[in-house]
Structures are given as C-alpha cells and as structure tokens.
C-alpha cells in the first residue's frame, strides 16, 4: 500500500466519526433517541416559577437545584416517611448534595426542609397531584416532575446524573 493511501485512510478514520455526528444533528438526519435515561417526566417547555423577588431568592439563586414536594392536604405517616426518604435521597448525592435544596410547598410543620409559600395554582400548572415532586433548576424553572408514587431510587438516580453533568449551580 502506498503512503498516500495510508495517510488518507488514517485521516478518514479520525474524520468519519465527527462527520457522522454532524450529519445526525442536521435537520435532514436529526436523530432523536426513542428512550432517555431519566425516570421523571421532562416538562416541555420548562415553567418559570420564580416570578417575584421572594421566590427568586428561594428558587433562582443561580447556585442550587430545588426538589419541591407538593404535600397532600394532611401529612400523615406516609407523607412523613416520604419526606424522610427525600432527605436521604439528598444525602445520597454525597459531595454534590450542597447543590440541592429540598422544599415543601405551603407546609409549615416539617423538620427536614424549608417551607415555601408559592402560588396555589402551581400543582395544576405543573400537572402534579398531591404528593408529587417537581425539580427546579437554579434559574427558577420547573423542568421535571415525578408522580406521587415515584420510586425514590429513580429520583436519586436522576439527581445524581443531573448534578454530575450539569454546569448550572456550580
């Protein structure tokens, strides 16, 4: 094999993956995977929740992600157990747990999280049932929601992946 052919083959070996990746991102060949790794439901478009100064301080500080629980009208033992599990989900993030705040909407009796008084229409706007969770980015946008029966292990895995790869809130 002559030297020019070898050089062309080596150049193609390096350039081909980049060319394929670029082609997959063009409108002609746009590749959209059928499945994703996240267990929660992505909100498209994301919903801005931090609309006044108080909420901006709590939800859009630019540094912390927020996991917001929409509690049922009466927080029974199941609700308290869920709060304890969510606290452990936060602790399971290890060194990244400082980037995540836990909050409860309109709940004043809660030993683990800071209460947040927000708009009463949030659960309806976000499509959440009592007991549901919503993940809020550091800019104050609700971007993912979880059903009331969501497995805390799935929430933990989503948060670990998000906090590992996200530049927001660093």
N, C-alpha and C positions, 0 to 999 in steps of 0.2 A: 504494500500500500504506500502510495507516495505521501510526502509530507503535507501537501496542501489538503488532501482529502482527510488526513488525520486531524489537522487543525480545524477544518470545517465541522467534522463530527464532534469534536470537543466543544466547539462554540455552540453547536446545536444542543448538546447535552445540557449546557447551562442555560441557554436562552429558551428552550422549549417549555419548561415549567412556567416561566414568567409569562410567556406569550399565551399559554393556555389559561392561566389565572386572569389575565387581562381580558381575554375573549369571554370568559364566563361572567364577567362583570358588565359587559356591554348589553344594551337592550336586545340585541339580536340573539344572544345566547345566555341571557340572565338566568343563573342557576339559583333556585330558591329551594333549600332542603325541605323535605316533607315533614321532618320531625326536628325538634330542638331539644336541648338538654334540660331546659327549665321545667319545673313542675308547676309553678304558678302560672296564672294567665296574664300575658302581657296586655297592657292597656294601650290601644292604638286609636287615637293619639293619646299621649300622656295628658293627665288632667292637672292643671295648676291648682294647688290647694293653698299655698301661701299668698293670700291676697291682701292682707293688711299687715301692719308693722309687727304686731304681737306674733302673728303666725309666721312671719318671715324670720323672726328671731328663733322660733322653735323649730321650724321645718326647713328653712332655706338659709342655714348659716354657712353654706358652702363647704362644710367640713364633714358633716355626719349624715349617714343614711338613717332613715327612721322606719321602724316597723310599728305600724299603728294598728291596734286592736279595736274593733267596733264591738263593745261588750253587749250582751243581752240586757234587757231591762233589769233583771235581777241576777246578780252574780252569785250563783250557787257554788257548791263544791266542785262541780265540773269546770266552771269558769275559772275558779281559783287554781285548779290543777293545770288548766291551760296556760294561765299566767306564769305559773312556776316553770312549766315546760319551756315557754318562750324565753324566760330568763336564762334557762340552761342552754337554749339554742344560741343566745347571745354570747354566753361564756364559752361555748364550744368553738367560737371563732378565734380563740387564742389571742395572739398579739394584735389581731385586726378588730377585736371586739370594741375598742375605743372609737372606732369609726361608725358604730351602730348604736342608735338610741332606741329604746322601747318606750312607746307611749300608748295611753289608753284614751279613747275619745269619750269625753264627758263622764269621767269616773273619778270620784274624789277619794275613795277608800281603796288604796292599792299600795302595798308595801314595796313593790319592786320597780314601779315605773312612775314617771311623771305624768300627771293628768293633763289633758289637753282639751280645752273647750273650743270646739270648732262649730262650723255651720251644721245644723241638724240635718241638712239635706245631703251631706256627704255620702252616707251609705247608699242612698238612692242614686245619686250621680255616678258613684263608682260601681253600682250593681252589687253591693255587699249585703249579705244577711247578717243579723246579729251573731257575733262570734267570728266573723270573717276578719281577715288581715289585709292590710294594704302596705306595700313597700313604697317609700317616698325617697326620691333621690335628694342629694344635697342642695339642689336648686328649688326644692319645694314642689316637684311634680310627682303625682302618683303614677307609678309606672308598672306595677304588677300587683295582682290581687290573688288571694287564696280563699278558698271556700272555708266555712266553719269546721268542716270535717277533715281539713288538710292535715296530712301527716307531718308532725314537727321535724322528722328526719328529712323530708323533702324540702321543707323551709330552710333547714340548716344547710343542706347541700347547695341550694340556690344562693343563699347568702355567702357561703364560702367561695363559690365560683365568682360571684359578683364582686366581692371585696378583694379577691385575689387579682382580678383582671381590670377592674375599674380604676381609672385615673381620678374620677370625681371623689372628692372628700379626702384626698391625700395631703 
